[in-house]
Amino acid sequence: MPLHAKEFFDSLELPFPFGTVVGDVYYATPTGSQIRLRIEFARTIMDRQYDGLRLTLVHTERGNLDTVHLRFSEHGTFMRRDAERGPGAGQGVIRDWHKDGPPPWAGAELTGLRTGIVDFVQVTWPALITPAGFAEREPWAERWHEELWATDTTMLTRLHEATDTVLALVDGGTYDDMPITDSLCNARYYVRDMLGLRLDQAMLAEAEAVVQLTGRPLGPETAAALTRIAGLPMDQQHRIAMAALRRHAATPTAPTTSTPPARSVPGPAQTPVRSR
């Protein structure tokens, strides 16, 4: 049975802006930061059984910075459910052994987990819950269809940033053994939530990320190129994602407009004064 991770994290109501769920993993990243918070269900030694949440701070270049394991049993998550069941196996854990039925976490009391997550972030990475770290939803997003966006330097700069965000998502997914194509399926929604873009803007950033990943312009062979990449071993996909991220970061953003140099204009001709 699927974990219904999106519904779980929606119910958790974390106070972090622009968080998103990719597969069964929750991510949150402030704008312009190389650090992301990753939250996933913590596996036990038994297959498809989970006893809590694992929180990891991940740096896009330095890897994992800090990790903590929040156990359901220590945060009262299933205290009521387990009391009703009585003693026996399955105390403080959830399992996705069945193909249908309610979510395995049904009946969870999430206040303790929420408090534990917020406490972890406040100690290790307060920028995530500080307004200065939030993405600003600027009026530029509303100018998308009002003028020729390809000449709007502010628009081009923000789209460049959005493409960086897409590539960071793809790179982060490779750490979780997620093929590049799977991450790209969620990229437009991730960028929309992270940066406040309209969906059509996010799709353009997604398209530019595909160009960087495949090394070729969009066209009839794009699907085949992505399929080949997705079929590579995960370590190779990680290297491709890292190279694309670095390559795009090194490309110039939108050129800044400058006032053309002043052109000298001759003054009015003066009538020469004759000496007497």
N, C-alpha and C positions, 0 to 999 in steps of 0.2 A: 504494500500500500504506500502511496506517496506520502511524504511528510507534510504536505500542504504548508510549505515553509513561508510563502508569502502571507497567507492568512495568519500564521503564527506570529510573524513579526509585525503585521498590522495590529494584531491584538495586543502585542507587547507595548505599543505606543511609545517608542523611544523618542526622546526629545532632541534628536539630531536631524538637521536639515539635509534634504537631498540624499537620504539613504535609499538604497534599492536592493532588491533581491535578485540574484542571478543563480538559477538552479535552486539549491537548498541553502545558499550562503547569502548573508546580508553584508552589504558594504556601505560605508559612509566615508566621504572625503571632503574636506573644505576646499574651496576654490583655490587653485594655485599651490596646493600642498603636495608633497611627494609621499605623504603618509596616508594610509587608509586604515580604517578599522574593519576587520573581518570577523563576523560572528557565524559560527557553524555549530551544528549539533555534535556533541562529543560522543564518539563511539566507545563502547566497552569492548572487552575481549570477545564478547559474543557477537556474532554477525548480525547486523541490522538492529542492534539494540543500542540505546543512547541513555546516558545518565546525567546529562546536563548540557551546558553550552560552553564552547571554547572561544574565547576572545583573543584576537591576535592583532597587534599593531604591526603593520607591514610597511617598510620603506621600499619605494620602487627600485632603488639601486642597492641598498644594504640588506634587503631581506627582512626577516622577522626581528622586531625590536623587543617585544614583550608579549607574553602569553599568560593567560589565567584560565583556570577551569572552574566554572560555576556549577556546582552539582545541584540537581533538583532537590535532593534530600536535605541539603543545607540551606535551602532558601524557601522551604515550605511549599514548593510548587505543586506537589501531589499529596499533601498531607491529608486533605479531606478524602480524596479518591482512595488512598491506601487504607485509611481508617475504615471506610465502607467495605473494602475488599477483605480486610482482616489479614493476619500474618500469612506469609508465604512468599513465593517467588514473584518477581516483578515489582517489588517495592522501590519507589523512587526512580523508575526507568520507564522509557517508552520503547515500543517496537513497531517496526513497519513490516510485519510478517504477512499481512493480509492484503489482498488486492482491492478490497472495497470496504465500506463502512465509514464511520466517523473518523476524523483525524486522530492519530495515536495520542496526541497531546490534549484531547478533549477533557474538559474539567480542570485544566491547569489554573492555579492561582499565580498570577504573573507579577504581583507587586514586589516580591522579594527579589526575583530575577532582575526586574527593571532597576531597582535600587542598587543592586550589585554592579550592574553594567555602568550606570551613571557614576557610581563611586570610582570604578576603575578608570573611566575616562577623565574624571576630574583630577585624579592623581597623576595619570601618565600622559594625558594629551588634552589639556583644558581648552586648546584652540578649537576643538570640535564643538564645544558648547558655548563659545564666546562669539557674540555677534560679529566681531571683526573677521571671523573665519567664514562667515556665511557668504554664499554667492549672492551678488546683487542683481536683482531683476531690473535691469536698466531699460529705459524707454527704447533703446536701440532695437529690441525685439519687435516692437510694434512698427518699426520703419521698414520692415522686410519687404512689404509689397507697395510701399509708398514712393519709392524712388529706385533708381538703378543700383541695387545693392553691390554689384561688382565694382563700383567706383567709390563705395562708402568705406573709408579706411577703418572706421570703428567696427563696422560689420565684419570686414575681412579679418581683423585682429581677433575678434571674439570667435569667429569660425575656426581660426587657427588654434585657439585655446580649446575649443570644443573637440577638435580632432585629436589633440593631445590627450584629452579625457577619454575618448574612445580607445585610443591605443593603450592607455594605462589600464583600462578595464580588460582589454584583451590580454595584456601581459599578466595582469593579476590572475586571470582565469587559468593561465598555464600553471601557476603554482598549485592550483586545485585540480590538476589533470583534466581541465576542461578544454576541448578542442577550440581552436580559434574561431571556427564557424559558429559554434554554440554561443560564444560570447558576443559575436557580431549580431546574432539574432535579437539580443536584448539591448544592443548598444544605443539605438535611437531613443529608447525609453529611459535608459540610464542617464544619458546626456540631457534629455529634457528635464528630468527631475533634479539633476545636479546643478545645472546652469540656468534653468528657467527658460530654455529655448522652446520655440514652437516645434512641433514634430517635423515639419518640413525642413526647418533649419537643422535639426538633429540628423536628419537623413543625409543632408549634404555633408556634414562632418563625418558621418559613417562612410559615405562614398569616398571621401578623401583618404580615410584610414585604410580602406580596401586597396586604393592605389598604392599607398606606402607599403602595405603588407605584400602585395603581389609583385610590385615593381613594374607594373604596366598600366596603361590607361584602361578605363572601363570599356568593356566591349563584349563581343560574343564569347571570348575565351575566359572571361572573368570567373564564371562558375567553375570551369574546369581547373583553373589555377587555384581557387580556394579549396576545391575538393582534394587536389594534390597536397596542399599544405596540411589540411585536416587529417590526411592519412599518414603523415610523418610521425615518428616517435615524439613524445611530448617534450623531450629536451630540445629537439630541433625546432619545434613550434615555439618554444620559449625564446630561443635565440633569434628566430625570425621576428617575434613580437618586440624584443628588446632592440633589435637593429632598426626596425621601423620607427619605434618611439624616439630613438636617438636621431635618426635621419630627419624626421619631421621637426624635432626640436631645434635642429641646426638650420632649417630652412628659414629664410626671412619672413617675417609677418608682413602685413599690408604696409606698403611704403607710406611714409608720412608726407602729407601735402605741405608744400612750402610756397611762400609768396614769391612770385618771379621777381628777379632783380629789377629795380627801378630803371626805366629807360630815360636817358637824358634827353630833354626836349629843349631845343634852342629857343632862346627868348626872342621877342619881336625885334625885327631889324631896326636899327637906330639910324636916323639920318645924320650923316657926319656934319659936324659944325664947322663952317668955313671961318677961317680967321680973317680979320679985316686988317 
